[in-house]
């Protein structure tokens, strides 16, 4: 078993009959793809085929997994936190469901193989290993187990070799080597660069036995209505000045790129100034703590869909920039609104308390989050969702912030607030946050 490659994994799908009857999104509580994975692991235990399950998930979702495991089973679960001594003790304890995050596996992969020895590995939000050359992907693929499940809503985001990377973990022999995969499914131009795809029907047939998928069209009629509104906000003179200064630099670099390829230093400079333009669309406070120009705060306060006026209404506010949220937090305090704070600066164990406060405390009316809350959170309490974004840039499929490098549309103010009113529903929340097909669950194929 070279480098811990899971070539000998047997079929969890066949070991757990009925696994394909997983209910679609919008079920009782939590993202739908976790429930069948938990049920399949419990069944494997009942059949005597699994004694230890390793769940690898983003750090912000470890608490979600704990809640769902306790809700649907009476099996023991342990979340792994702390330094290496505490983590080793967790692996040695052999608790049936042991939940870790991807960053831990970069350092602890071999410890897990030698100490915990999982029978099942479950990857949640498995697009984290889509780039096969990253340290995260390489570390996760060294994990050894007999069974494996891959859970993701985006098996392909940009290139089909992202699907190859997932299958390389799940069942490496299905798609062969990366070289043969590229030759079979990519089209190349005269310079040998990818120009398109081919044989996709054949690729779909190959992965079909390992895939269970619910498309948005399968559950469209079950989803509540959604209302989208965008409010254009004019930049202050100071914002406009800083924005234009950065735009001039971007324009010069863009003109240079038309004459010759940019150097690495020039490319980095281009991306920095594009990012600064996006920051300015929120507030000058992100770049200069002494200048607090932020017209979005004024719009957020006066907009009926912004800050909650009614007691039963709760609001979710996302921003890519924590300093923007600091200003919103000050607004909450001035309006005497309770809030939950969910950013990367909050310790993992504290984040769960913030989420639970938003769910259960009627005085906690606003959920403030950066990208640390952009994936998979179950926030059923919200009846309104608001996010501060830069108008005129395209939205990413995975978060509510504009993609770097996007251009501002002529004639539109580059700063806006987007608010979306949704009934209290996890399904509608997921639909709004991700704007993508419903998640896919993969199980391993039979060993040959």
C-alpha positions as CSV (number, residue, x, y, z in Angstrom):
1,X,0.0,0.0,0.0
2,X,2.2,2.8,-1.3
3,X,2.1,6.0,0.7
4,X,-1.0,4.8,2.5
5,X,-3.0,4.9,-0.8
6,X,-6.5,3.5,0.0
7,X,-6.4,1.0,-2.9
8,X,-7.9,-1.8,-0.8
9,X,-11.1,0.0,0.2
10,X,-14.1,-2.2,-0.2
11,X,-17.6,-1.1,-1.0
12,X,-19.4,0.8,1.8
13,X,-22.3,1.2,-0.5
14,X,-22.8,-2.5,-0.8
15,X,-22.1,-3.2,2.8
16,X,-24.9,-0.7,3.7
17,X,-28.0,-1.6,1.7
18,X,-30.6,1.1,1.5
19,X,-28.0,3.9,1.7
20,X,-29.3,5.3,-1.6
21,X,-32.6,6.1,0.1
22,X,-31.0,9.2,1.7
23,X,-33.6,12.0,1.9
24,X,-33.1,15.1,-0.2
25,X,-32.1,18.6,1.1
26,X,-34.6,20.3,3.5
27,X,-34.8,17.4,5.9
28,X,-35.3,17.7,9.7
29,X,-32.1,19.3,10.7
30,X,-28.7,19.9,9.2
31,X,-27.2,19.4,5.8
32,X,-28.8,16.4,4.3
33,X,-25.7,14.6,3.1
34,X,-24.4,14.1,6.7
35,X,-27.4,12.0,7.8
36,X,-26.9,9.0,5.3
37,X,-23.2,9.0,6.0
38,X,-23.9,8.8,9.7
39,X,-26.5,6.1,9.2
40,X,-24.2,4.1,6.9
41,X,-21.4,4.2,9.5
42,X,-23.8,3.1,12.2
43,X,-24.9,0.2,10.0
44,X,-21.3,-0.9,9.3
45,X,-20.8,-1.0,13.1
46,X,-23.9,-3.1,13.6
47,X,-22.7,-5.5,10.9
48,X,-19.3,-5.8,12.7
49,X,-17.4,-4.2,9.8
50,X,-16.4,-0.9,11.5
51,X,-15.1,0.0,15.0
52,X,-13.7,3.5,14.3
53,X,-14.8,6.3,12.0
54,X,-12.7,9.3,11.2
55,X,-14.7,12.4,10.1
56,X,-12.6,15.0,8.4
57,X,-14.4,18.3,8.0
58,X,-13.8,22.1,8.0
59,X,-13.1,23.4,11.5
60,X,-16.3,25.4,11.6
61,X,-18.4,22.3,11.0
62,X,-17.0,20.0,13.7
63,X,-19.8,21.1,16.1
64,X,-22.4,20.5,13.5
65,X,-21.2,16.9,13.1
66,X,-21.3,16.4,16.9
67,X,-24.9,17.6,17.1
68,X,-26.1,15.5,14.2
69,X,-24.4,12.3,15.4
70,X,-25.9,12.8,18.9
71,X,-29.3,13.5,17.3
72,X,-29.5,10.5,15.1
73,X,-27.5,7.8,17.0
74,X,-26.4,7.0,20.6
75,X,-22.9,6.2,19.4
76,X,-19.9,8.0,21.1
77,X,-18.4,11.0,19.4
78,X,-15.3,13.0,20.2
79,X,-14.0,16.3,18.7
80,X,-10.2,16.6,18.4
81,X,-8.8,19.9,19.7
82,X,-5.6,21.1,21.3
83,X,-1.9,20.4,21.0
84,X,-0.2,17.3,19.8
85,X,-0.4,15.6,23.3
86,X,-4.1,16.1,23.5
87,X,-4.6,15.0,19.9
88,X,-2.7,11.8,20.4
89,X,-4.8,11.0,23.5
90,X,-7.9,11.5,21.4
91,X,-6.6,9.1,18.7
92,X,-5.6,6.5,21.3
93,X,-9.0,6.6,22.9
94,X,-10.6,5.0,19.8
95,X,-14.0,6.7,20.2
96,X,-16.2,5.4,17.3
97,X,-16.9,8.8,15.7
98,X,-13.7,10.9,15.9
99,X,-14.1,14.3,14.2
100,X,-11.0,16.3,13.0
101,X,-10.5,19.2,10.7
102,X,-8.4,19.2,7.5
103,X,-5.6,21.4,8.9
104,X,-5.0,18.8,11.6
105,X,-4.5,16.0,9.0
106,X,-1.6,17.9,7.4
107,X,0.4,17.2,10.6
108,X,-1.4,14.2,12.1
109,X,-2.1,11.9,9.1
110,X,0.5,9.3,10.1
111,X,-0.5,9.5,13.8
112,X,-4.1,8.7,12.8
113,X,-3.0,5.7,10.7
114,X,-0.8,4.3,13.5
115,X,-2.9,5.2,16.6
116,X,-6.5,5.5,15.6
117,X,-6.5,3.1,12.6
118,X,-9.9,4.1,11.2
119,X,-12.1,1.6,9.5
120,X,-14.1,4.4,7.8
121,X,-13.0,7.8,6.6
122,X,-15.7,10.4,5.9
123,X,-14.6,13.6,4.0
124,X,-17.1,16.4,4.5
125,X,-16.9,19.4,2.1
126,X,-14.4,17.2,0.2
127,X,-13.7,19.9,-2.4
128,X,-10.9,20.8,0.0
129,X,-8.9,18.0,-1.7
130,X,-9.9,19.0,-5.3
131,X,-6.4,20.3,-6.1
132,X,-4.4,17.1,-5.9
133,X,-1.0,18.9,-5.5
134,X,-1.8,20.7,-2.3
135,X,-0.5,19.6,1.1
136,X,-4.1,19.1,2.3
137,X,-4.9,16.7,-0.5
138,X,-1.7,14.8,-0.2
139,X,-2.1,14.4,3.6
140,X,-5.7,13.2,3.4
141,X,-4.9,10.7,0.6
142,X,-2.4,9.1,2.9
143,X,-5.2,8.1,5.4
144,X,-5.7,4.4,5.4
145,X,-9.2,2.8,5.8
146,X,-11.3,0.0,4.5
147,X,-14.3,2.2,3.7
148,X,-14.6,5.8,2.7
149,X,-17.3,8.3,2.0
150,X,-16.9,11.6,0.1
151,X,-19.4,14.4,0.7
152,X,-19.4,17.5,-1.5
153,X,-21.8,19.9,-3.2
154,X,-19.1,20.8,-5.8
155,X,-17.3,17.8,-7.2
156,X,-16.3,20.0,-10.1
157,X,-15.9,23.8,-9.8
158,X,-13.3,24.8,-12.4
159,X,-11.8,21.7,-14.1
160,X,-12.7,18.0,-14.5
161,X,-9.4,16.9,-12.9
162,X,-10.9,18.1,-9.6
163,X,-13.3,15.1,-9.9
164,X,-10.2,13.0,-10.6
165,X,-8.7,14.1,-7.3
166,X,-11.8,13.0,-5.4
167,X,-11.9,9.7,-7.1
168,X,-8.2,9.2,-6.5
169,X,-9.0,9.2,-2.8
170,X,-12.1,7.2,-3.1
171,X,-11.1,4.5,-5.6
172,X,-7.8,5.3,-7.5
173,X,-8.1,2.5,-10.0
174,X,-11.4,3.8,-11.4
175,X,-9.9,6.6,-13.5
176,X,-6.4,5.4,-13.8
177,X,-3.3,7.7,-13.9
178,X,-3.7,11.4,-14.2
179,X,-1.7,11.3,-17.5
180,X,-4.2,8.8,-19.1
181,X,-7.1,10.7,-17.6
182,X,-6.0,14.0,-19.2
183,X,-5.4,12.3,-22.6
184,X,-8.8,10.7,-22.5
185,X,-11.0,13.6,-21.4
186,X,-9.1,16.8,-22.3
187,X,-8.8,18.4,-25.8
188,X,-5.5,20.1,-26.5
189,X,-4.5,22.9,-28.9
190,X,-1.4,22.9,-31.1
191,X,0.7,24.1,-28.2
192,X,-0.4,21.2,-26.0
193,X,-2.6,23.4,-23.7
194,X,-6.1,22.3,-22.7
195,X,-8.7,23.8,-25.0
196,X,-11.8,21.8,-24.1
197,X,-13.2,18.5,-23.0
198,X,-14.2,15.2,-24.7
199,X,-15.7,11.8,-23.9
200,X,-17.7,13.3,-20.9
201,X,-20.5,10.7,-21.3
202,X,-17.9,8.0,-20.8
203,X,-16.5,9.8,-17.8
204,X,-20.0,10.0,-16.3
205,X,-20.6,6.3,-16.9
206,X,-17.3,5.5,-15.1
207,X,-18.1,7.4,-11.9
208,X,-21.8,6.7,-11.8
209,X,-21.5,3.5,-9.7
210,X,-19.7,5.4,-7.0
211,X,-22.0,8.5,-7.0
212,X,-25.3,9.3,-5.3
213,X,-26.6,12.8,-6.2
214,X,-29.5,15.0,-5.6
215,X,-29.8,17.8,-8.1
216,X,-31.6,21.1,-7.4
217,X,-34.2,20.2,-10.0
218,X,-35.1,17.1,-7.9
219,X,-36.1,19.2,-4.9
220,X,-37.0,22.6,-6.6
221,X,-40.7,22.2,-5.7
222,X,-39.9,21.7,-2.0
223,X,-38.0,24.9,-1.7
224,X,-39.6,28.1,-0.3
225,X,-39.6,31.3,-2.4
226,X,-36.7,33.6,-2.2
227,X,-36.7,37.4,-2.6
228,X,-33.5,39.1,-3.8
229,X,-32.9,42.9,-3.5
230,X,-29.9,45.0,-4.2
231,X,-29.4,48.5,-2.9
232,X,-26.8,50.6,-4.6
233,X,-24.8,52.8,-2.3
234,X,-22.7,55.8,-3.4
235,X,-19.1,55.9,-2.3
236,X,-18.0,58.8,-0.2
237,X,-15.6,61.3,-1.7
238,X,-12.7,59.7,0.3
239,X,-13.7,56.2,-0.8
240,X,-13.9,57.3,-4.4
241,X,-10.5,58.9,-4.3
242,X,-8.8,55.8,-2.9
243,X,-10.7,53.6,-5.2
244,X,-9.7,55.7,-8.3
245,X,-6.0,55.7,-7.2
246,X,-6.0,51.9,-7.1
247,X,-8.0,51.7,-10.3
248,X,-5.3,53.8,-12.1
249,X,-2.6,51.4,-11.1
250,X,-4.7,48.4,-12.2
251,X,-5.4,50.1,-15.6
252,X,-1.6,50.7,-16.1
253,X,-0.8,47.0,-15.3
254,X,-3.7,45.9,-17.6
255,X,-2.2,47.9,-20.5
256,X,1.2,46.5,-19.8
257,X,-0.3,43.0,-20.0
258,X,-1.6,43.7,-23.5
259,X,2.0,44.3,-24.7
260,X,3.8,41.6,-22.8
261,X,3.3,39.0,-20.0
262,X,3.4,40.4,-16.5
263,X,6.2,39.5,-14.3
264,X,5.4,37.6,-11.1
265,X,5.9,40.7,-9.1
266,X,3.6,42.7,-11.4
267,X,0.9,40.0,-11.1
268,X,1.1,40.1,-7.4
269,X,0.8,43.8,-7.4
270,X,-2.2,43.6,-9.7
271,X,-4.0,41.2,-7.4
272,X,-3.2,43.4,-4.4
273,X,-4.7,46.5,-5.9
274,X,-7.8,44.7,-7.2
275,X,-8.3,43.4,-3.6
276,X,-7.9,46.9,-2.3
277,X,-10.5,48.2,-4.7
278,X,-12.9,45.6,-3.3
279,X,-12.1,46.5,0.3
280,X,-12.7,50.2,-0.4
281,X,-16.2,49.3,-1.7
282,X,-17.0,48.3,1.9
283,X,-15.1,50.9,4.0
284,X,-11.9,52.8,4.1
285,X,-11.5,51.5,7.7
286,X,-10.2,48.2,6.3
287,X,-7.1,49.9,4.9
288,X,-6.9,52.8,7.3
289,X,-8.2,52.5,10.8
290,X,-8.2,56.3,11.2
291,X,-10.8,56.8,8.4
292,X,-14.2,55.2,9.0
293,X,-16.1,56.1,5.8
294,X,-18.8,53.4,5.4
295,X,-22.1,54.4,3.7
296,X,-23.2,50.8,3.8
297,X,-23.7,51.1,7.5
298,X,-26.2,54.0,7.0
299,X,-28.0,52.0,4.3
300,X,-28.0,48.9,6.5
301,X,-29.5,50.8,9.4
302,X,-32.4,52.4,7.5
303,X,-33.2,49.5,5.2
304,X,-36.2,47.4,6.5
305,X,-34.3,44.3,5.4
306,X,-31.1,45.2,7.1
307,X,-31.2,45.3,10.9
308,X,-34.1,43.5,12.6
309,X,-37.0,45.6,13.8
310,X,-39.4,42.9,14.8
311,X,-38.6,40.5,17.7
312,X,-39.1,37.3,15.7
313,X,-36.8,38.5,12.9
314,X,-33.1,37.4,12.9
315,X,-30.4,38.6,10.4
316,X,-27.3,37.0,9.0
317,X,-24.7,39.4,7.8
318,X,-21.6,38.3,5.9
319,X,-18.5,40.2,4.9
320,X,-15.2,39.0,3.6
321,X,-13.5,41.6,5.8
322,X,-13.5,41.3,9.6
323,X,-13.0,45.1,10.0
324,X,-16.2,45.7,8.1
325,X,-18.0,43.4,10.6
326,X,-16.4,45.4,13.4
327,X,-18.3,48.4,12.2
328,X,-21.5,46.4,12.0
329,X,-20.9,45.1,15.5
330,X,-20.6,48.7,16.8
331,X,-24.0,49.4,15.0
332,X,-25.6,46.4,16.8
333,X,-24.3,47.7,20.1
334,X,-25.6,51.2,19.4
335,X,-29.1,49.7,18.5
336,X,-29.0,47.4,21.5
337,X,-29.2,44.3,19.4
338,X,-27.7,41.0,20.6
339,X,-25.3,39.5,18.1
340,X,-23.2,36.3,17.5
341,X,-19.6,36.8,16.3
342,X,-18.3,34.1,14.0
343,X,-14.9,34.9,12.4
344,X,-11.5,33.3,12.0
345,X,-10.2,35.0,15.1
346,X,-12.7,33.1,17.3
347,X,-11.4,29.8,18.7
348,X,-13.0,26.7,17.2
349,X,-14.7,25.7,20.5
350,X,-16.1,29.1,21.0
351,X,-17.6,29.3,17.5
352,X,-20.1,26.6,18.4
353,X,-21.4,28.6,21.4
354,X,-21.9,31.6,19.1
355,X,-23.9,29.5,16.6
356,X,-26.1,28.0,19.4
357,X,-26.7,31.5,20.9
358,X,-28.0,32.7,17.5
359,X,-30.2,29.6,17.2
360,X,-31.7,29.5,20.7
361,X,-31.4,32.9,22.4
362,X,-34.2,35.2,21.3
363,X,-32.1,38.2,22.3
364,X,-29.4,37.2,19.9
365,X,-30.8,38.8,16.7
366,X,-27.8,39.2,14.4
367,X,-25.2,36.7,13.1
368,X,-22.0,38.3,12.0
369,X,-19.6,36.1,10.0
370,X,-16.7,36.1,7.7
371,X,-15.8,33.3,5.3
372,X,-15.3,31.1,8.4
373,X,-19.1,30.6,8.2
374,X,-19.5,30.3,4.5
375,X,-19.6,26.5,4.4
376,X,-22.3,24.2,5.6
377,X,-23.6,26.0,8.7
378,X,-27.1,25.1,9.8
379,X,-28.7,28.4,10.7
380,X,-32.4,27.7,10.6
381,X,-33.3,30.6,12.9
382,X,-32.8,33.4,10.3
383,X,-35.8,34.8,8.4
384,X,-33.7,37.5,6.7
385,X,-30.2,37.2,5.3
386,X,-28.1,40.2,4.4
387,X,-24.6,40.5,3.1
388,X,-22.3,43.4,2.2
389,X,-20.8,42.9,-1.3
390,X,-19.2,44.9,-4.0
391,X,-21.7,45.5,-6.7
392,X,-20.5,45.1,-10.3
393,X,-18.3,42.1,-9.6
394,X,-19.3,38.5,-10.2
395,X,-20.2,36.4,-7.2
396,X,-18.3,33.3,-6.4
397,X,-20.3,30.0,-6.3
398,X,-19.0,29.3,-2.8
399,X,-19.3,32.6,-0.9
400,X,-21.1,35.9,-1.0
401,X,-18.0,37.9,-1.7
402,X,-17.1,39.0,-5.3
403,X,-14.3,37.1,-7.0
404,X,-10.9,38.8,-7.2
405,X,-10.0,40.4,-10.5
406,X,-13.5,41.1,-11.6
407,X,-14.2,44.4,-13.2
408,X,-16.7,47.1,-12.2
409,X,-19.6,47.6,-14.6
410,X,-19.7,51.0,-16.2
411,X,-22.5,53.3,-15.0
412,X,-23.0,51.4,-11.7
413,X,-21.8,52.5,-8.3
414,X,-19.3,49.8,-7.2
415,X,-20.7,49.6,-3.7
416,X,-24.0,47.9,-2.7
417,X,-25.8,45.9,-0.1
418,X,-27.6,42.7,-1.2
419,X,-30.4,41.4,1.0
420,X,-32.4,38.3,0.6
421,X,-35.5,37.4,2.5
422,X,-36.0,33.7,3.2
423,X,-38.4,31.7,5.3
424,X,-36.9,29.8,8.2
425,X,-35.4,26.8,6.4
426,X,-32.1,25.1,6.1
427,X,-32.8,24.1,2.5
428,X,-33.5,27.7,1.5
429,X,-30.4,28.9,3.4
430,X,-28.2,26.4,1.6
431,X,-29.7,27.4,-1.7
432,X,-29.0,31.1,-1.2
433,X,-25.5,30.7,0.2
434,X,-24.2,28.3,-2.4
435,X,-26.3,28.8,-5.5
436,X,-25.2,25.3,-6.7
437,X,-26.7,21.9,-7.3
438,X,-27.6,19.9,-4.2
439,X,-24.7,18.0,-2.6
440,X,-23.3,14.7,-3.9
441,X,-22.4,11.7,-1.7
442,X,-19.9,9.3,-3.0
443,X,-19.2,5.8,-1.5
444,X,-16.3,3.5,-2.4
445,X,-16.6,1.0,-5.1
446,X,-15.9,-2.7,-4.6
447,X,-12.3,-3.8,-4.5
448,X,-11.1,-6.0,-7.3
